[in-house]
C-alpha cells in the first residue's frame, strides 16, 4: 500500500528490507537522534564546532571546564584573559551550583555519549578531562542546523487558534 510517492507503509513495525539504516557519518538514524535528543548535547555540539572552526592548530582540545563555560556564554575562550567566575556571572548571572551541575552533567553523561558516537575524542581524568572534536562533528553540526531550520519553518504560528 502506498501512503505517498516513494514511501511505503510499514505494517510490521520494522523498516523496509532495502533501507540502509546507517548514515554516511557511521551513526544509525536512531543513534543520531539519540545524540541530538538533549539540549545540553546540542549546545555542546554547537560550541565545540565553533571552537573547531576557530581553533589554534597547536591546541585542538578543550577541557570539560572550558566546554562548561563555553555553553554558558555561547563560546569557548582560550585566551586565558578572563576570570571565568567573575566574567561568567557578569555575562549570564549563573550561580556556582548551577555551573557545577552543568559541569558534572557534561563530564558524567553528555561528553561520554558524544565520545561513544564518535564525535569527540574524550580523555577522562580525575582533573582536567579533555576532549577533542573529531571531523564527524562537522557533519553532525550540519544535520543539527538543518533540523533546527526545519523545526523553525514548520513551527505553528503562536496566534493560530487550534481546536484541540
Residue, then its C-alpha position, 0 to 999 in steps of 0.5 A: x500500500x502506498x501512503x505517498x510517492x516513494x514511501x511505503x507503509x510499514x505494517x510490521x513495525x520494522x523498516x523496509x528490507x532495502x533501507x540502509x539504516x546507517x548514515x554516511x557519518x557511521x551513526x544509525x538514524x536512531x543513534x543520531x537522534x539519540x545524540x541530538x535528543x538533549x539540549x545540553x548535547x546540542x549546545x555542546x555540539x554547537x560550541x565545540x564546532x565553533x571552537x573547531x572552526x576557530x581553533x589554534x592548530x597547536x591546541x585542538x582540545x578543550x577541557x570539560x571546564x572550558x566546554x562548561x563555560x563555553x555553553x554558558x556564554x555561547x563560546x569557548x575562550x582560550x585566551x586565558x584573559x578572563x576570570x571565568x567566575x567573575x566574567x561568567x556571572x557578569x555575562x549570564x548571572x549563573x550561580x556556582x551550583x548551577x555551573x557545577x551541575x552543568x559541569x558534572x552533567x557534561x563530564x558524567x553523561x553528555x561528553x561520554x555519549x558524544x565520545x561513544x558516537x564518535x564525535x569527540x575524542x574524550x580523555x577522562x581524568x580525575x582533573x582536567x578531562x579533555x576532549x577533542x572534536x573529531x571531523x564527524x562533528x562537522x557533519x553532525x553540526x550540519x544535520x543539527x542546523x538543518x533540523x533546527x531550520x526545519x523545526x523553525x519553518x514548520x513551527x505553528x504560528x503562536x496566534x493560530x487558534x487550534x481546536x484541540 
